[in-house]
Amino acid sequence: MISRTFQPTKWTLLFLLLSAMMILMGGAAVAPALPFISEAFPDASDSVISLIITLPALAIALTGIFLGALSDKIGKIKVLIVSIAIFTIAGSSGYYLDNIYALLAGRFFLGIGIAGITCTTSSLIPCYYEGITRARVLGYQAAAMGFGVLVLEMSGGWLAGISWHAAFLIYLVGIVILAGVLLTMREPVLPKIMRDKDESPEQFPTAPLLMAYITLFLGNMLFFLMPVKFPYLIATMDAARILGENTALTSGLFLGIMGCASSLMGLAYGRIVWRFHRNTILTATFVFFGLGYCLLGLASSLVVVGIAVVCVGIAEGILMPTILTWIATITPKQFLGRASGGFSVSLNLGQFASTLAIVPVIAIASTYGVMFVTFGCAGFLLAVPFVFGTLKQKYALPEINPGSKQEI
């Protein structure tokens, strides 16, 4: 339940979604500028340059649980406000920093800001909304994340064409979002029994949440190949120079198309969630990941690249609201901050692990094309357990309707 003195408005929803826009690609907004940053710091290895994208994910993984628990204790809105301020200041710091280590320090603090944004927005939605409205809004949240990919990557690609420093100015969007949060949001007030965990008979659902976290970890590990290595793949394609020698703009455009596909799936998720069992949805998720990466690895034209990035965008657009709905369904409201902290940790551990997984694969594969095909095959393999889960649901329990509203 929410406070009787505050009801979320359309403006509240708008700024919740704008805040969520920064969750998925906040750390990767400057991905199109990576080749130029590599040129600016020729003594830095590729792994050090990659930390510009992945270090925020590590910071989120280290602080997410703490910030989630803190938001349960002192208030979600307070943590959200401070987190957006950190996001804005630390994110834009790359505009005026010329030392690679100072730049990496700023990226670490950026991750702390994103961790707070992830925990609070993901827990505020189940507190503000109920039932089918909640599922629809969680779909909107996933759409906002995809829209964030579209806006941040295309803007980052355009700004990177000016200079790699300019790409970091995209984080100043946080100023507008911070003002909106201050004006349109209030702390949700829960009943006393929900706030007093010692008196509540409900327990934190550790085991069910662990399954959701593992699924998110694996899915996001696959997804984050795109911002980290896609710009390098595009840079090797002659066809990618259709917009000029600035391939950062081309890669930003395709990453934006991927975000658009993700957004459209998020908008449609409210209709999908009641028609299919969660195992069926997650099967489709990993099949789309597999198809997208195999096509990307074999692509010789921009048309095939476009189809591939749409497949990856669809996969991510399905994955995020499915996991969020899963968590919101099984978690008592007094634990939503902590559960959302676990969501942010698994989300970003997947991002960080993606970079680690790339190193041995690219060493064996020798080309980016073969690397993407390898991870595409991994996507198909990850779909297998959910195929068995779907079959078990269908044949072992035929009396239960997999599309029922209780089975999400």
matplotlib code that plots the C-alpha trace (Angstrom):
import matplotlib.pyplot as plt

x = [0.0, 1.1, 0.5, -3.0, -1.5, 0.3, -0.9, 1.6, 0.6, 1.5, 4.4, 5.6, 5.5, 7.4, 10.3, 10.4, 10.8, 13.4, 15.3, 15.1, 16.3, 19.8, 20.0, 20.9, 23.3, 24.3, 27.8, 28.0, 26.7, 30.3, 30.9, 31.0, 33.9, 36.1, 38.2, 39.0, 39.8, 42.2, 44.0, 44.1, 45.8, 48.1, 50.0, 46.8, 45.9, 42.5, 41.5, 42.1, 40.2, 37.3, 37.1, 35.7, 32.5, 32.7, 34.0, 30.7, 29.2, 31.7, 30.9, 27.2, 27.9, 29.8, 27.3, 23.9, 22.8, 24.0, 22.1, 19.0, 18.9, 19.7, 16.7, 14.4, 15.8, 16.0, 13.7, 13.8, 13.4, 16.3, 18.6, 17.3, 18.0, 21.5, 22.2, 21.1, 23.3, 26.3, 25.4, 25.4, 28.6, 30.7, 29.4, 30.2, 33.7, 35.2, 34.7, 37.5, 39.7, 42.8, 44.3, 43.2, 43.2, 41.2, 38.8, 38.4, 37.8, 35.0, 33.5, 33.6, 31.6, 29.2, 28.5, 27.5, 25.0, 23.6, 23.3, 21.1, 19.0, 18.5, 17.5, 15.1, 13.3, 12.9, 11.3, 9.3, 7.2, 5.9, 5.2, 3.3, 1.4, -0.5, -1.7, -1.9, -1.0, 2.3, 3.1, 2.3, 4.5, 7.4, 7.1, 7.3, 10.4, 12.0, 10.9, 12.6, 15.8, 15.7, 14.9, 17.9, 20.0, 18.6, 19.1, 22.4, 24.1, 23.1, 23.9, 27.2, 28.1, 27.3, 29.2, 32.2, 32.4, 33.2, 35.7, 35.9, 35.7, 32.4, 30.8, 30.7, 28.4, 25.5, 25.4, 24.2, 20.7, 20.7, 20.1, 16.7, 15.7, 16.8, 14.6, 11.7, 12.1, 12.2, 8.9, 6.9, 7.8, 7.2, 8.2, 5.7, 4.3, 3.8, 1.7, 3.5, 3.7, 5.5, 7.9, 8.7, 10.5, 10.8, 7.0, 6.3, 5.7, 7.0, 10.5, 13.0, 12.6, 16.3, 16.1, 13.5, 15.3, 18.6, 17.1, 16.0, 19.3, 21.3, 19.0, 19.5, 23.3, 23.6, 21.3, 23.0, 26.4, 25.3, 23.7, 26.7, 28.8, 27.1, 28.4, 31.8, 32.7, 30.1, 31.9, 35.1, 33.3, 31.7, 35.1, 36.3, 33.5, 33.9, 30.1, 30.0, 31.6, 28.4, 28.1, 31.8, 35.0, 33.4, 32.3, 31.4, 28.3, 27.4, 27.8, 25.8, 23.0, 22.8, 23.0, 20.1, 18.1, 18.7, 17.4, 14.4, 13.6, 14.0, 11.6, 8.9, 9.1, 8.8, 5.7, 4.2, 5.2, 1.9, 0.1, 2.8, 3.1, -0.5, -0.4, 2.8, 4.4, 7.7, 9.7, 8.3, 9.2, 12.8, 13.2, 12.3, 14.7, 17.8, 16.8, 16.7, 20.1, 21.5, 20.0, 21.2, 24.8, 25.1, 23.8, 26.1, 29.1, 28.3, 27.1, 28.7, 26.1, 24.5, 21.1, 22.1, 23.7, 20.4, 18.4, 20.9, 20.8, 16.9, 17.1, 19.4, 17.1, 14.1, 15.9, 16.8, 13.4, 11.8, 14.5, 14.3, 10.6, 10.4, 13.0, 11.5, 8.0, 9.4, 11.1, 8.1, 5.7, 7.7, 9.0, 7.1, 7.1, 9.1, 12.0, 11.7, 14.7, 17.0, 15.6, 16.1, 19.7, 20.2, 18.7, 21.2, 24.1, 23.3, 22.5, 25.9, 28.0, 26.7, 28.1, 31.5, 31.7, 31.0, 34.4, 36.2, 34.4, 35.4, 39.2, 39.7, 37.0, 38.6, 42.0, 40.8, 38.4, 40.9, 38.2, 35.2, 32.9, 33.8, 33.5, 30.0, 29.0, 30.5, 28.4, 25.4, 25.7, 26.0, 22.6, 21.0, 22.4, 21.1, 17.6, 17.6, 16.8, 13.8, 12.6, 12.5, 10.8, 8.1, 7.6, 7.4, 4.8, 2.8, 2.8, 3.5, 0.9, -1.7, -4.5, -2.7, -3.1, 0.5, -1.0, -2.8, -2.1, -0.8, 1.9, 4.1]
y = [0.0, 3.6, 6.7, 8.1, 11.6, 10.8, 9.1, 8.7, 10.9, 10.7, 13.0, 10.6, 7.7, 9.8, 10.6, 7.1, 5.9, 8.6, 7.4, 3.8, 4.9, 5.3, 1.8, -0.5, 1.6, 4.3, 2.9, 2.2, 5.5, 6.4, 3.0, 4.5, 6.6, 3.7, 3.4, 7.2, 6.8, 4.0, 6.4, 9.1, 6.6, 4.5, 3.1, 1.7, -1.9, -2.9, -4.4, -1.1, 0.8, -1.7, -0.8, 2.5, 0.6, -2.3, -0.6, 1.0, -2.5, -3.7, -0.7, -1.5, -5.2, -4.2, -1.6, -2.7, -4.8, -2.2, 0.6, -1.5, -2.3, 1.4, 2.5, 0.1, 1.8, 5.5, 5.9, 5.1, 8.7, 10.0, 7.4, 8.1, 11.8, 11.4, 8.6, 10.8, 13.6, 11.2, 9.9, 13.4, 14.6, 11.4, 10.6, 14.0, 14.1, 12.5, 15.7, 17.5, 14.6, 13.7, 11.1, 7.5, 6.6, 9.6, 8.8, 5.2, 6.6, 8.8, 5.7, 3.8, 6.6, 6.6, 2.9, 3.8, 6.3, 3.8, 1.2, 3.6, 4.4, 0.7, -0.3, 2.6, 2.7, -1.1, -1.1, 2.1, 0.7, -2.3, 0.1, 2.6, 0.1, -3.2, -6.1, -5.7, -2.1, -3.1, -5.6, -2.9, -0.3, -2.8, -3.3, 0.4, 0.4, -2.1, 0.1, 3.1, 1.1, 0.3, 3.9, 4.8, 2.6, 4.5, 8.0, 7.5, 5.4, 7.6, 10.8, 9.3, 8.3, 11.8, 13.5, 11.1, 12.4, 15.8, 14.5, 11.6, 14.1, 15.4, 12.0, 12.3, 15.3, 13.0, 12.4, 15.9, 14.6, 13.7, 17.4, 17.4, 14.0, 15.1, 18.2, 16.0, 13.5, 16.3, 17.8, 14.6, 11.9, 11.2, 8.3, 5.4, 4.7, 1.0, -0.4, -0.8, -4.6, -4.2, -1.6, -3.6, -6.7, -8.2, -8.3, -9.5, -13.3, -13.0, -14.1, -12.9, -15.4, -16.2, -19.4, -18.3, -14.9, -16.7, -18.4, -15.1, -13.5, -16.3, -16.0, -12.2, -12.6, -15.0, -12.9, -9.6, -11.2, -12.0, -8.7, -6.6, -8.0, -5.3, -2.1, -3.5, -5.2, -4.2, -0.9, -2.8, -5.2, -2.3, -0.6, -3.6, -3.5, -1.4, -1.2, 0.6, 3.6, 4.6, 7.6, 8.5, 7.4, 8.1, 4.5, 5.6, 7.2, 4.0, 1.8, 4.3, 4.2, 0.4, 0.3, 2.8, 0.5, -2.3, 0.0, 0.8, -2.9, -3.4, -0.5, -1.9, -5.2, -3.5, -1.7, -5.0, -6.9, -6.2, -8.3, -11.0, -11.7, -13.0, -15.2, -17.2, -19.0, -17.5, -20.5, -20.0, -16.3, -17.0, -19.7, -17.1, -14.6, -16.8, -18.1, -14.4, -13.8, -16.9, -15.9, -12.3, -13.1, -15.8, -13.5, -10.7, -13.0, -14.0, -10.6, -9.1, -6.4, -3.7, -5.3, -8.5, -6.4, -4.5, -7.8, -9.1, -6.1, -6.2, -9.8, -8.8, -5.9, -8.1, -10.5, -7.8, -6.2, -9.5, -10.4, -7.3, -7.1, -10.8, -10.8, -7.7, -9.2, -12.4, -10.5, -8.3, -11.3, -13.4, -10.6, -9.0, -5.3, -4.7, -6.5, -4.9, -2.6, -5.5, -7.6, -4.8, -4.5, -8.1, -7.3, -4.5, -6.7, -9.6, -7.2, -5.6, -8.7, -10.0, -6.9, -7.2, -10.9, -10.3, -8.6, -11.4, -14.0, -12.2, -12.5, -16.3, -16.5, -13.8, -15.3, -18.6, -17.2, -14.6, -12.5, -10.6, -12.5, -15.9, -14.5, -13.4, -16.8, -18.5, -16.5, -17.0, -20.8, -20.2, -18.3, -21.3, -23.6, -21.4, -21.7, -25.5, -25.5, -23.3, -25.5, -28.4, -26.1, -25.3, -29.0, -29.9, -27.2, -28.3, -32.1, -32.7, -30.3, -30.2, -28.9, -25.6, -23.0, -21.7, -18.4, -17.7, -14.5, -16.4, -18.1, -15.2]
z = [0.0, -0.6, 1.5, 1.6, 1.3, -1.9, -5.1, -8.0, -11.0, -14.6, -13.9, -11.1, -13.6, -16.2, -13.9, -12.6, -16.1, -16.9, -13.9, -15.0, -18.4, -17.0, -15.4, -18.3, -20.3, -17.8, -17.6, -21.4, -22.7, -23.8, -25.5, -29.0, -27.8, -26.7, -29.9, -29.6, -25.9, -26.8, -29.2, -26.5, -24.1, -26.3, -23.3, -21.7, -22.6, -24.1, -20.8, -19.0, -21.6, -21.2, -17.5, -18.5, -19.4, -16.9, -13.7, -13.0, -13.1, -10.5, -8.3, -8.5, -7.7, -4.6, -3.3, -4.6, -1.7, 0.8, -0.9, -1.3, 2.4, 3.1, 1.0, 3.1, 6.3, 5.6, 2.6, -1.1, -2.3, -0.2, -1.7, -5.2, -5.0, -3.8, -6.3, -9.3, -8.0, -7.9, -11.3, -12.8, -11.2, -11.5, -15.0, -16.5, -14.8, -17.9, -19.8, -18.0, -16.8, -18.8, -16.5, -17.2, -13.5, -12.4, -15.2, -13.8, -10.3, -11.7, -13.4, -10.1, -8.4, -11.4, -10.6, -7.0, -8.4, -10.8, -8.0, -6.0, -9.0, -9.8, -6.2, -5.7, -9.0, -9.1, -5.6, -5.9, -8.8, -6.8, -3.9, -6.0, -8.2, -7.9, -10.1, -13.8, -13.6, -11.9, -14.6, -17.2, -15.5, -15.1, -18.9, -19.3, -17.1, -19.5, -22.4, -20.7, -20.3, -24.0, -24.8, -22.7, -25.0, -28.0, -26.6, -24.7, -27.4, -30.3, -28.4, -27.2, -30.7, -32.0, -29.1, -29.6, -33.2, -31.6, -29.1, -26.7, -23.8, -25.2, -25.0, -21.2, -21.3, -21.9, -18.1, -17.6, -18.3, -14.7, -13.8, -15.4, -13.9, -10.4, -10.6, -11.7, -8.9, -6.3, -7.7, -8.4, -6.0, -2.3, -0.1, -0.1, 3.3, 4.2, 7.0, 10.3, 10.1, 6.7, 8.1, 11.2, 9.9, 13.4, 13.7, 10.2, 9.7, 6.1, 5.3, 2.7, -0.2, -0.7, -2.8, -5.3, -5.7, -6.3, -9.4, -10.7, -10.0, -11.8, -14.8, -14.9, -14.5, -17.5, -19.7, -19.0, -19.5, -23.0, -23.6, -22.5, -25.3, -27.4, -25.9, -25.1, -28.4, -31.0, -31.8, -32.5, -34.9, -36.7, -37.0, -39.0, -41.6, -44.7, -45.1, -41.7, -43.3, -45.0, -42.7, -43.1, -41.4, -38.0, -37.3, -33.7, -35.2, -37.1, -34.0, -32.0, -34.6, -34.5, -30.7, -30.8, -33.1, -30.5, -27.8, -29.9, -30.3, -26.6, -25.9, -28.1, -26.4, -23.0, -24.2, -25.3, -22.2, -20.4, -23.0, -23.1, -19.4, -19.0, -22.1, -21.5, -18.6, -17.4, -18.6, -22.1, -22.1, -20.9, -23.6, -26.2, -24.6, -24.9, -28.4, -29.5, -27.9, -29.8, -33.1, -32.8, -32.0, -34.6, -37.3, -36.1, -36.2, -39.8, -41.0, -44.1, -44.7, -42.6, -43.3, -41.5, -38.7, -38.3, -38.0, -35.5, -33.2, -33.3, -32.1, -29.3, -28.4, -28.3, -26.0, -23.6, -23.8, -22.7, -20.1, -17.9, -17.2, -16.7, -14.0, -12.4, -12.4, -11.0, -8.1, -7.4, -7.4, -4.8, -2.5, 0.4, 0.1, 3.3, 1.5, -1.9, -1.4, -0.5, -3.3, -5.8, -4.4, -5.4, -8.8, -9.3, -8.2, -10.5, -13.4, -13.1, -12.2, -15.5, -17.2, -15.4, -16.1, -19.7, -20.1, -18.3, -20.4, -23.6, -23.0, -23.4, -26.1, -28.3, -27.7, -29.2, -31.8, -33.1, -34.7, -33.4, -35.8, -34.4, -30.9, -31.5, -33.0, -30.0, -27.6, -29.9, -29.4, -25.6, -25.9, -27.5, -24.8, -22.0, -23.5, -22.9, -19.1, -19.7, -22.6, -20.1, -17.5, -20.1, -21.0, -17.3, -16.7, -19.7, -19.2, -15.5, -14.3, -17.1, -14.7, -14.2, -16.9, -17.7, -18.8, -15.5, -13.7, -10.7, -12.8, -13.8]

ax = plt.figure().add_subplot(projection="3d")
ax.plot(x, y, z, "-o")
ax.set_aspect("equal")
plt.show()
